[in-house]
Amino acid sequence: MILVTGAAGNVGQELVRALLGAGEPVRALVRDQDRAVPAGAEAVTGDLNQPASLAPALADAHGLFLLSGYADMPGLLAAAGRAGVERVVLLSGGAAVATGPANPISEYMITSEDAVRRSGLAWTLLRPYEFMSNALRWAPQLQAGDAIRAPFAGVPVAVIDPHDIAAAAAAALLASGHEGQAYRLSGPQPLLPADRVRILAEVLGRRLRFEPQPDDEARAEMTASMPAAYVDAFFSFYVDGALDESQVLGTVGDLTGSAPGTFEAWASRHAGAFG
């Protein structure tokens, strides 16, 4: 039995399907009992910020897929160990090695990775690039018109399909040889935001246009929806250049035996979400 946390999320749903497809029993953890999980998985509820609430979810599990950033990562991992979990795969990110703990995004990833390393469990870290699914944040703009306005227009990123992240996680959970490894995961090509909009236009059959958002406007918009320290973190990554996710890596192919999927393929599968 493998426990997948965040099972209703972009990566979690894909991982549940991948594990079920490999014949592995899966327990899918969600916070809300009304959230749907892929058919065939055992749905359970629990709060990852409260390790004591996870006892039913962890029972009989030998593997754990875990997200970063919860309040008591050492306590959570200790509960997993007491329940008999042997192997954990942590979804982290490049921010863990891009900057130090003064950056709050880097800090929660660094803290989570440290807790996993100290847990006594066999561990693997996944540090994927930006998800292709982040393009879904453009859906409201596309439902209102044909313009996409977005920040950091000059930053190329080899965005990755959550399906490929899940495939890498499944490989690390189901096979030996990945213990003590930290894997960076990229998509197949670096794309500017304008490139992604162009591809999305081709997939949707629409005449979309990309409008670069000035840094001052982006900062004001972001500050309205998140703490200022997080806004500073994103500007450190993408304006100051602390985080470079432009290099194409072969890790997905090495782990899964398949090349990572393209943004065009991802957009085609999710075209209906853009209205």
N, C-alpha and C positions, 0 to 999 in steps of 0.2 A: 504494500500500500504506500502510495506517495501522496503527501499533503501538498496541495498547491494553494498558496495564499494569493490574494488578489485575483481570484479565479474568474471574476466578472470583467476584468480589465482586458486591454488589448493584447498583452502578452499572455496573461493567465488563461484566457479562453483558448488561445491557440495551443498552449502547452497541455491543457487538459485533453484536447482532441489528439495531440500527438502521442501522449502517453496511452490513452485508450486505444489508439490505433496500433500501438506496439503490444497490446495485450496486458497492460499494467493496470491494476485497480487504482482508482484515483478518488481522493477525497478533496472536494472543492470548497475552500473556505471563502465565505462572503460575510459582510457585516449585516446585510439586510436579507432576511429570509425570502423576500419577494424577488430578489435578483435571480435571473435565470442563469443556469450553468449548462454546459453541453450535456446532451443526453448520454447516459451511461455512467456519469460521475455521481458520487454520493455527496450531496450538498450539506454543508454544516455551517453554522454561524459561530462567530467568536470575535473578540476584540484583541487585535495584536498589541494594543497598548496595555492590555491587562493579561499577562501571561497565564494567570490562574484560570481564565475563562477558556483556555485552549485545550484543557485536558481531554474532553471528548474527541476533539478534532485530531489530536496527536496519538490517540490510542491505536496501537498496532501499526503505526506508520514507521517505515524504515528510511524514507527519503523525504526531504522538505525543500520546496521552492519558496524562497523568502524574499520579500521586498525590503528595501532599506528605509531607515529613518524613524523607526518606532521608539517610543519613550524609554523602554527598558530592553534593549537588545540583548544584553547579557542574561537577564532573567528569562527572556523568551527562549533563548538558545539552551539555557540550563533546563527549562521545562521540557524542551524537545529531547535533550539527552536523557533525562529521567524516564521519559516515555519510551525510550528505545530507538529513537531516530539515530541513524548511523551516518547519514550523508546529507549535506545541505548545499544548495546552489543559491547564491545571493545575487539578486539583480542590483547592481550598483551602476557606476557610470564613469566616464573619463574625468569628471570633476574631482574624483577621489585622488587623482595624481596630477591634476592641472595646477591647482593652487593649494594653499594651506588652510588650517582651521579657522582663520579669520574670515574666510568666505563661507557663509552659512550653508550653501549647497554642497560645497566640498566637505564642510565639517560633518554634515550628517552622513555622508557616504564614507568618509574616513572612519568615523566612530562605528558605523555598522560593520565595515570590513574588519576593523580591529576586534570587534566582539566575535565575529565569525572565526577569525584566526585563533582566538583564545578559547574557543568553545570546547575543544577536545573532540569535535566531530570532524569527519573527513569533509573538506570544504572545497568549493570551486567558486570563483568570482567571475561574473559576467559584467563587462563594461561596454555596453553598446553605445553607438553614436545616436544622434537624434532620431526618433521614430518617424517613419513615413506618416503614421497616423496623426501626427501633430498637425498635418494639413487640414484635418477635420475642423480645426478652429476657424478656418476660412468659410465654413458652410453658411453662417449667417450673412456674410457679405455677399456670397453668391446667390443666396435666396432673395437678396435685395437688389442685385444688379450684376454687372459684368466686370466690376473693378475689385481687385484684391489689393489692399493696402497693408503692408507688413514691414517690420523693422529689419535692420541688419542686412540690407540689400546686397552688400558686397561680400558676404560671408558664404563661401561654398561649403557644403556639408554632404558627405556620402551617406545620406539618410538610409535607414535600414527598415525593412519590413518586420513588424512584430512577429510574423510567422517564422522568420529566420532566427530571431532571438529565441523563440520557443523551441525551435528545432535544436539549437545549440544547448539549451537548458536540458532538453530531453536526453541528448547524447551524454551530457555530464551526469545526469541522474541515473541512467540505465547501464552505463558501462564504466569499468574501472579505468584507471590511467589518467584521470583528470583531477585527482586529489592534489591540493596545494597549488593549483594553477589559477592565474588571472588572465582572462581572455578579453581582448578588445575586439569588438564586432562592428563591421562596417557594411554598408550597402555597396553596390557595384560601380557607382560613379559619383563624383562630386557634383552637386547641383546648387546653383544659386536659387534664391526664392523665385526669381523671374523664370528660371528654367522649369521649376516645378509648376508654376502657373501655366507656362506654355504647354507642358505635357498634359496638364489637367484640362486645358482648353481643347486639345486634340481628342482626348478621351470623351469629354462631354459633348463635343460638337458645338462649342460656343466660342464666340469671339471675346475672350477674356483679355484683360489688360492688367499689368502689374504696376502699382504705384509705390515707389520707395517711400517709406515713412521716415521723416527726419528724426534724428536722435532725440531732440528736445521734446518733440511730440510723443515719441515712443516712450520716453521716460515718464512723462506726465500720465499717459494712459496706463502704463504698467503700475505706477505708484497708486493709482486709484483702486487697484484690485489686489495688491500684494504688499508685504512689508518693504520698506525702503531698502533694507539690507539685502533682500533678494533681488530687487531691481539693480542695485549696485553690483551684485554677483553676476547677473546676466550681462551687464555692460562690461564687466571685467573680462568675461569669456569672449564676447563677440565684438566689442569695440576696441578693447585693449589687446585682444588677441591671446588671452591666457589659455584658451581651449581651442585646439585645432582638430577638427574632425573632417578634414578634406582628403586625407590619405586613404586610398582604397587598400583594404587588408584582405588577406586570403583566409582568415580564421574561420569564417562560416563554412567555406568549402572544406577546409581541413577537418572540421568537427562533424559535419553532416554528410559530406560526400556530394553535395549539390551547391551550385553557384547561388549566391544571394539573388533574390528577386528584384526586378526593376521597379522604379516608381510608377511607370506606366502600368505594369501588371497590378500593382497595389491599387492604383486609382481606378482601374477597370473593375476590380472586385468590389470597390466601395463607391462607385459612381452614384448610386441611389442616395447616398447620405448627403450629397451636395445639392439636392433639390432639382 
